[in-house]
């Protein structure tokens, strides 16, 4: 399992996952969620989206 490293990453994965499942229109995606939609499988997106948000920073470090 690949957990999200930030709340922003977790939210972007959730948006991409919803589009991948047909729950929202993929034309609504922007930025990271659009990239995640194109480059990740539904299973990978589930791993990121299901990450517990408690204790995650708002944004990941850019190291």
C-alpha positions as CSV (number, residue, x, y, z in Angstrom):
1,X,0.0,0.0,0.0
2,X,1.2,3.5,-0.9
3,X,-0.2,6.0,1.6
4,X,-0.6,9.6,0.7
5,X,2.0,11.9,2.2
6,X,-0.3,15.0,2.7
7,X,-3.9,15.9,2.9
8,X,-3.7,17.7,-0.5
9,X,-2.4,14.5,-2.1
10,X,-5.1,12.4,-0.4
11,X,-7.8,14.8,-1.6
12,X,-6.4,14.8,-5.2
13,X,-6.4,11.0,-5.2
14,X,-10.0,11.0,-4.1
15,X,-11.0,13.3,-6.9
16,X,-9.1,11.3,-9.5
17,X,-10.7,8.1,-8.1
18,X,-14.2,9.5,-8.4
19,X,-13.5,10.4,-12.0
20,X,-12.0,7.0,-12.7
21,X,-15.1,5.3,-11.4
22,X,-17.4,7.6,-13.4
23,X,-18.8,9.3,-10.4
24,X,-17.6,12.7,-11.6
25,X,-16.6,14.0,-15.0
26,X,-12.9,13.8,-15.7
27,X,-13.0,17.3,-17.3
28,X,-13.5,18.7,-13.8
29,X,-10.1,17.5,-12.7
30,X,-7.2,20.0,-12.3
31,X,-3.5,19.8,-11.4
32,X,-2.4,16.8,-9.4
33,X,-5.7,15.0,-9.6
34,X,-5.7,15.2,-13.4
35,X,-2.1,13.8,-13.5
36,X,-3.1,11.1,-11.0
37,X,-6.1,10.1,-13.1
38,X,-3.9,9.7,-16.2
39,X,-1.0,7.9,-14.5
40,X,-2.4,5.7,-11.8
41,X,-4.7,2.6,-11.6
42,X,-7.9,2.6,-9.7
43,X,-6.2,0.4,-7.1
44,X,-3.3,2.8,-6.6
45,X,-5.7,5.7,-6.3
46,X,-7.7,3.8,-3.7
47,X,-4.5,3.3,-1.6
48,X,-3.9,7.1,-1.7
49,X,-7.5,8.1,-1.1
50,X,-8.0,5.7,1.8
51,X,-5.0,7.1,3.8
52,X,-6.0,8.3,7.2
53,X,-5.9,12.1,7.2
54,X,-5.2,12.6,10.9
55,X,-1.6,13.6,11.4
56,X,-0.9,14.3,7.7
57,X,0.5,17.7,6.8
58,X,-1.6,19.9,4.6
59,X,1.1,19.7,1.8
60,X,4.0,17.3,1.4
61,X,7.6,18.6,1.5
62,X,9.1,19.2,-1.9
63,X,12.3,17.3,-1.1
